[in-house]
Amino acid sequence: MANGIKKVLLGGAIAAGVGAWAIAPRTFGNKRKNYVPTLPDVLYAHRGLHDAGSGLTQQHAGESGEYIALARRMALRAGYGSIDEPGPIAPENSLAAFAAAAEAGYGIELDVQLSLDNQVVVAHDPDLLRVAGDPRRIQDLTYDELVRIPLFPTAAPGADVSPLLPGATENPPLVTTPSEAPTGYYQHVPLLSDVLRVVDGRVPIIVEFKFSNNRAWSDRDEELMQAAADLLEAYKGLYVVESFNPAAMNWYKRQHPDVCRGQLAENTDLAKNPVMWMAGKLMFNEISRPDFIAYNFNAGDAAMLRLVRKMGAQAVAWTVRTSDELDNARPNFDRFIFEAFVPQQ
């Protein structure tokens, strides 16, 4: 009987050890060997400091007015738009939004993917529907076309969704790219190289790699990694990388072990999405061995996040949208990505 209990206890200890090893972040020794920088202790503006786009909903209207005003003021100070501009000056993930964040002294979080002609562009969604009223996918458009498609073209400052363009709801969509760029002021999907030029090392950047399918890995995904990494390697400013796809961070683990890398995850239901549930339990850390975990802010007390934080990983909260959310998240996180309100530095 005693031997049986010992075997059970030993088996439990082994299982716990294996589980802890599987979710463990990069070791301190590996960080020291590769001179890996720590994610700087600043607040990070989600998709730049923007006056149109993500988070600017009625739910957050109580604090978003001050935020929108700050985004416009900082963008103007950086030389974008004019005080009389009736529409957005600095829509999300635009050069103006990133310039505004840098002017205000905030770090920046942004998203990269490939255009049809394999240019590394900065955009969050797989298509332009939400940000330009255009349902076409970014991977089906060249950068030359993207330059001629305004972000939030007919929206008012503070809009979270762009009005649909004519023909956007037809099946198939009847939206086409203008033959010439629109007249007047507007912002469009930018190149990562131009974003890096605008930020110019003034504030740290979190670069998220976006993929159409986080469960697979293709030659095109490899091309995105290499093209973006080449641009970032030549950049003189401080940056870190992250992705929901652990294969992307595994790529960085192998190719650029000196770069600080993060695993994005969220707390989801097992029945809703088993793979995302596993990712939320950080079961893929064995693949990515991250330096930080970027987790949804309202699940900071998750047991696995607490454990990897004790094991040396930084915890980054995404995306806080009110002062109360920030205050509630502070005990469980080390860094914060924000939008829709003006946080205290």
Helices and strands as residue ranges (DSSP letters): H 2-23, H 28-34, E 43-46, G 58-60, H 61-77, H 95-104, E 107-114, E 120-122, E 127-128, H 129-132, E 134-137, G 138-140, H 143-146, H 192-199, E 205-209, H 219-234, E 239-243, H 246-255, E 261-265, H 274-280, H 285-288, E 292-296, G 297-299, H 303-310, E 314-320, H 323-329, G 330-332, E 335-338
